[in-house]
Amino acid sequence: MTQEPAPQGMRAEVAASWERSAAAGVDVGQAEAPVTLDVPDLRGQREAHPLARVFPLLDDVLGREVRDCGAVMALADAEGTLLWVCGTTDRLRHAERIGFVEGSNWDERLAGTNAPGLALATGRDAFITRDEHFRSSVRSWSCAATPIHDPGTSQVLGVLDVTGGDEIVVPQTMAMVRAAARLAEAELARHLPPPPVADRPTGLRLLLELLGHNEALVTVDDGRGKLTRLRLSRRHSEIVALLASSPGGLTGDELAVMLYEEDGGTSTLRAELNRLRGLLGEELLASRPYRLTAPVTGDWLAVEAQLAAGDLRSAMKGYGGPVLPRSTAPGVVRLREALAASLRQALLRSRAPELMSAWTRSGWGRDDYDMWLAQAAVVPASSPMRALVDGQIARLDRELA
């Protein structure tokens, strides 16, 4: 596998993309992106995809401008497969040399660092110029891309990209791509069916965000479209986390044991619960036993469910860090350690270097010696990742010694 040095002064998001590309085994000398959809499958995929509704609009408002400046417009699905590629005949012929064709996949784990792949990986606008591309064959090109979202669910439907030469390396390019994507989302929203009145939810719901947060972020949905967002204190965050993880409820004694490192007075706990009830609302926190009365969704619960379903990639994407990382409440510590251990063991068994790399790039995983050793076992000696892996193992050997 070919290895080349990264450009000087690389932006942090590009460096992270290079690392993911290398961890996935992309060869910098690879000439073309892989084609993952042949023509018959491509036709079916395009016809069934929601973006088919807005492609003519995008081609009209952006495609013509792109052709005039000698660039190429592409529309990819949420997996990075290019469903449509538009440009002049001459420019499309040049793009074929790097595999930038309909049916090719530009996920950065398959094609290396590029704007469509980076936009899908981060969920944000992405601009990649010349030497920022991971593969050397693409370094005469520059590209700007932005995700397009489903207006009904906010899920990413795909990504809109403009790829060309130095002429597109101007701020107006990203502004134009972004404006076209928002126009497409507005057009998709125009065709959304009205919500059925009979099915409209009427009850309260709670969304809890605990991963990587020292204090819980709580969103209360009143069922009528009103959302209230709260940041709880450390102690209230711990109480909510424990109650959400015990849907059957907890007695005062059970909650106190899980909450306090030493014996906590029942009067102190009662006072905390009363203050929490005042914040959330009387109807959301019941007693005898203490329990949350509304359906609860949470980021850590989603990761648990994805692990149970064997969807490690989604679990890693959703894992924003340990549960309430600074909490010392015994019940929260058990919850935090159990989730981290389950995720870590799944990673060690996965033999997927790009997923293990995401763990060791994080603040909580950078000193995980066993994970670095697991990466060393699966990363080829010729991979650009190998020097980093070996260097980190050597660092930990010195520190642990």
C-alpha positions in Angstrom: 0.0 0.0 0.0 1.4 3.4 -1.0 2.0 6.0 1.7 2.5 9.8 1.3 2.9 12.6 3.8 0.0 14.7 4.7 0.1 18.3 3.5 1.5 20.9 5.9 -0.9 22.9 8.1 -3.7 20.4 7.6 -7.1 21.4 9.1 -8.2 19.3 12.1 -11.3 18.0 10.3 -9.2 17.0 7.3 -6.6 15.3 9.5 -9.3 13.3 11.2 -10.7 12.3 7.8 -7.2 11.1 6.6 -7.0 9.0 9.8 -10.4 7.4 9.2 -9.4 6.8 5.5 -6.2 5.2 6.5 -7.8 3.1 9.2 -10.3 1.8 6.7 -7.5 0.6 4.4 -7.8 3.1 1.6 -4.6 3.2 -0.6 -3.4 6.7 -1.4 -2.3 5.3 -4.8 -5.7 3.9 -5.6 -6.6 5.5 -9.0 -10.4 5.3 -8.9 -13.3 5.2 -6.4 -15.0 1.8 -6.3 -18.3 1.4 -8.3 -20.8 -0.2 -6.0 -24.0 0.1 -8.2 -24.1 -1.3 -11.8 -26.4 0.3 -14.4 -29.6 -1.7 -13.8 -29.4 -1.3 -10.0 -28.5 2.4 -10.4 -31.6 3.0 -12.4 -33.8 1.4 -9.7 -32.0 3.2 -6.9 -32.5 6.6 -8.6 -36.2 6.0 -9.3 -36.9 5.0 -5.7 -34.8 7.7 -4.0 -36.6 10.8 -2.5 -33.9 13.0 -4.2 -35.3 12.0 -7.6 -38.0 14.6 -6.9 -35.6 17.4 -6.6 -32.8 16.4 -9.0 -34.3 18.4 -12.0 -34.6 21.5 -9.8 -30.9 21.1 -8.6 -29.8 20.6 -12.2 -31.6 23.7 -13.3 -30.5 26.1 -10.5 -27.0 24.7 -9.9 -26.1 22.3 -12.8 -26.1 25.0 -15.5 -23.8 27.3 -13.4 -21.5 24.4 -12.8 -21.3 23.5 -16.5 -20.5 27.1 -17.4 -17.5 27.2 -15.0 -16.1 23.8 -16.2 -17.0 21.8 -13.1 -19.2 18.8 -12.3 -22.3 18.6 -10.1 -23.0 15.3 -8.3 -25.9 14.1 -6.1 -25.1 11.1 -3.8 -27.3 9.1 -1.4 -26.7 8.8 2.3 -24.2 5.9 1.8 -22.0 8.0 -0.5 -23.0 6.4 -3.8 -23.2 9.0 -6.7 -26.7 8.7 -8.2 -26.4 11.6 -10.6 -23.2 13.3 -12.1 -23.7 16.2 -14.5 -21.3 18.3 -16.5 -20.0 18.9 -20.0 -18.9 15.8 -22.0 -15.2 16.8 -21.8 -15.3 17.4 -18.0 -17.2 14.2 -17.3 -14.5 12.3 -19.3 -11.8 13.8 -17.1 -13.9 12.9 -13.9 -14.0 9.3 -15.1 -10.3 9.0 -14.7 -10.7 9.2 -10.9 -13.8 7.1 -10.8 -16.1 10.1 -10.3 -19.0 8.4 -12.1 -22.6 7.5 -11.5 -22.7 4.3 -9.3 -19.3 5.0 -7.7 -19.1 5.3 -3.9 -17.3 8.3 -2.3 -17.7 7.4 1.3 -14.3 8.4 2.8 -13.8 4.8 4.0 -13.8 3.6 0.4 -12.5 6.6 -1.6 -10.4 8.5 1.0 -10.9 12.1 2.1 -13.2 14.1 -0.2 -15.9 16.6 0.2 -19.0 14.4 -0.3 -17.5 11.8 2.1 -16.5 14.3 4.7 -20.0 16.0 4.6 -21.6 12.6 5.2 -19.2 11.7 8.0 -19.6 15.0 9.9 -23.1 16.1 8.8 -21.8 19.5 7.9 -20.6 21.5 4.9 -17.3 20.3 3.6 -14.7 21.9 1.3 -11.6 19.9 0.2 -8.9 21.4 -2.0 -6.2 19.7 -4.0 -3.7 18.2 -1.6 -6.2 17.8 1.1 -7.6 14.7 -0.8 -6.3 11.4 0.6 -5.8 9.7 -2.8 -3.1 11.2 -5.0 -5.1 10.8 -8.2 -7.7 13.3 -6.9 -5.3 16.1 -6.0 -5.8 18.1 -9.1 -9.4 18.5 -8.1 -11.3 20.5 -5.4 -14.8 20.0 -4.2 -17.5 21.5 -2.0 -20.4 19.5 -0.6 -23.3 19.8 1.8 -25.9 17.3 3.2 -29.5 17.4 2.1 -32.0 16.4 4.9 -35.4 14.9 4.9 -37.6 17.8 6.1 -40.0 15.4 7.9 -37.4 13.4 9.9 -34.2 15.5 9.7 -32.4 12.4 8.5 -29.7 12.9 5.9 -31.0 11.8 2.5 -27.8 12.4 0.6 -25.2 15.0 -0.3 -24.9 17.7 -3.0 -21.4 18.2 -4.4 -19.6 20.5 -6.9 -16.2 19.2 -8.1 -13.8 21.0 -10.3 -10.5 22.8 -10.6 -9.1 25.9 -9.0 -11.9 28.0 -10.3 -14.3 26.6 -7.7 -12.0 27.5 -4.7 -13.9 30.6 -3.8 -16.4 31.3 -0.9 -19.2 31.7 -3.4 -19.0 28.0 -4.4 -20.0 26.8 -0.9 -22.7 29.5 -0.6 -24.2 28.4 -3.9 -24.1 24.7 -3.0 -25.7 25.4 0.4 -28.4 27.6 -1.1 -29.3 24.9 -3.7 -29.5 22.2 -1.0 -31.8 24.4 1.2 -34.0 25.0 -1.9 -34.2 21.2 -2.5 -35.2 20.7 1.2 -37.9 23.4 0.8 -39.2 21.6 -2.3 -39.3 18.3 -0.5 -41.2 19.9 2.5 -43.8 21.2 0.1 -44.7 17.6 -0.8 -45.0 16.3 2.8 -48.4 15.0 3.6 -50.3 16.8 6.4 -50.1 15.0 9.7 -53.2 12.9 10.5 -55.1 14.6 13.2 -56.3 11.4 14.8 -52.7 10.2 15.3 -51.3 13.3 16.7 -49.6 12.5 20.0 -51.2 14.0 23.1 -48.9 12.8 25.9 -45.7 14.2 27.3 -42.3 12.8 26.2 -38.8 13.2 27.6 -35.5 13.2 25.6 -32.4 12.9 27.7 -28.8 13.5 26.5 -26.2 12.1 28.9 -23.3 10.9 26.7 -20.3 13.2 27.2 -22.3 15.7 29.2 -21.5 16.4 32.9 -25.0 17.8 33.3 -28.0 16.2 31.5 -29.7 18.0 28.7 -33.5 17.4 28.9 -36.0 18.1 26.2 -39.7 18.0 27.4 -42.2 17.5 24.5 -45.7 18.4 25.6 -47.2 16.4 22.8 -48.7 19.5 21.1 -45.5 20.8 19.4 -44.0 22.7 22.3 -40.5 21.7 23.3 -38.8 22.9 26.5 -35.1 22.4 26.9 -33.4 22.2 30.3 -29.9 21.7 31.6 -30.1 20.0 35.0 -27.7 20.3 37.9 -25.2 17.5 38.5 -27.4 15.8 41.2 -30.7 16.2 39.3 -28.9 14.8 36.2 -27.9 11.7 38.3 -31.5 11.2 39.6 -33.0 11.5 36.1 -30.5 9.0 34.7 -31.2 6.5 37.4 -35.0 6.8 37.1 -34.8 6.6 33.3 -32.8 3.4 33.6 -35.4 1.9 36.0 -38.8 2.3 34.3 -40.5 0.3 37.0 -39.5 2.9 39.6 -37.3 3.0 42.7 -38.0 3.3 46.3 -36.4 6.2 48.3 -34.0 3.8 49.9 -33.0 2.2 46.5 -32.5 5.6 44.9 -30.4 6.8 47.9 -28.1 3.8 47.7 -27.6 4.4 43.9 -27.1 8.1 44.4 -24.9 8.7 47.4 -21.4 7.3 47.9 -22.1 7.4 51.6 -25.4 7.2 53.5 -27.5 10.1 52.4 -30.2 11.5 54.5 -33.7 10.8 53.2 -34.6 14.4 53.9 -31.9 15.6 51.5 -33.1 13.2 48.8 -36.7 14.3 49.3 -35.7 18.0 48.9 -33.7 17.2 45.7 -36.7 15.3 44.3 -39.1 18.2 45.1 -36.8 20.7 43.4 -36.6 18.3 40.4 -40.4 18.0 40.3 -40.6 21.8 40.2 -38.3 21.9 37.2 -39.9 19.1 35.2 -43.5 19.6 36.2 -45.7 17.8 38.7 -47.0 15.4 36.1 -43.6 14.0 35.1 -42.2 12.8 38.4 -44.3 10.4 40.5 -43.6 8.9 43.9 -44.2 5.6 45.7 -42.1 4.4 43.9 -40.2 7.3 42.4 -40.5 7.1 38.6 -40.7 9.2 35.4 -44.3 9.1 34.1 -43.6 10.0 30.5 -42.0 7.8 27.8 -38.2 8.4 27.8 -35.8 8.3 24.9 -32.1 8.9 25.5 -28.8 8.9 23.7 -27.3 6.1 25.9 -30.4 4.0 25.5 -30.1 4.3 21.7 -26.5 3.1 21.9 -27.5 0.1 24.1 -30.2 -0.8 21.5 -27.8 -0.6 18.6 -25.3 -2.8 20.3 -28.0 -5.3 21.1 -29.0 -5.3 17.4 -25.3 -5.8 16.4 -25.1 -2.4 14.7 -21.7 -1.4 16.0 -21.1 1.3 13.4 -24.3 3.2 14.5 -23.5 2.7 18.2 -20.1 4.2 17.7 -21.6 7.1 15.7 -24.0 7.8 18.5 -21.6 7.4 21.4 -20.7 11.0 22.3 -18.7 10.0 25.4 -19.2 8.3 28.8 -22.5 8.7 30.7 -22.2 11.8 32.9 -18.4 11.5 33.0 -17.8 13.4 36.3 -20.6 11.7 38.3 -19.4 9.6 41.2 -22.9 8.4 42.1 -22.6 4.6 42.4 -25.6 3.8 40.2 -24.4 6.2 37.5 -20.9 4.8 37.7 -22.3 1.3 37.1 -24.4 2.5 34.2 -21.4 4.4 32.6 -19.0 1.5 33.0 -21.4 -1.1 31.7 -22.1 0.8 28.5 -18.5 1.6 27.9 -17.4 -2.0 28.6 -20.1 -3.3 26.2 -19.1 -1.0 23.4 -15.4 -1.6 24.0 -15.7 -5.3 23.9 -17.7 -5.1 20.7 -15.0 -3.0 19.2 -12.2 -5.4 20.2 -14.1 -8.3 18.6 -14.9 -6.3 15.4 -11.4 -6.3 13.9 -12.6 -3.1 12.2 -9.6 -0.7 12.3 -11.6 2.4 11.4 -14.0 1.9 14.3 -11.2 1.1 16.8 -9.5 4.2 15.5 -12.5 6.3 16.4 -12.3 5.0 20.0 -8.5 5.7 20.3 -8.9 9.2 18.8 -11.3 10.1 21.7 -10.4 11.6 25.1 -11.7 8.5 26.8 -10.0 5.9 24.6 -6.6 7.4 23.7 -4.8 5.6 26.5 -6.6 2.2 25.9 -3.6 0.0 25.5 -5.5 -3.1 24.5 -7.4 -1.2 21.8 -4.1 0.1 20.3 -2.8 -3.5 20.4 -6.0 -4.7 18.7 -5.4 -2.1 15.9 -1.8 -3.2 15.5 -3.1 -6.7 14.9 -5.3 -5.7 12.0 -3.5 -2.7 10.4 -1.1 -3.8 7.7 2.5 -2.7 8.1 2.3 -0.7 4.9 -0.8 1.3 6.0 -0.4 5.0 6.7 -2.0 4.3 10.1 0.7 1.9 11.2 3.2 4.6 12.3 0.6 6.2 14.5 -0.5 2.9 16.1 3.1 1.8 16.8 4.0 5.3 18.1 1.1 5.3 20.6 1.9 1.8 21.8 5.5 2.9 22.4 4.2 6.0 24.3 2.0 3.8 26.5 4.8 1.3 27.1 7.0 4.2 28.4 4.3 5.7 30.5 3.1 2.4 32.0 6.6 1.3 32.7 
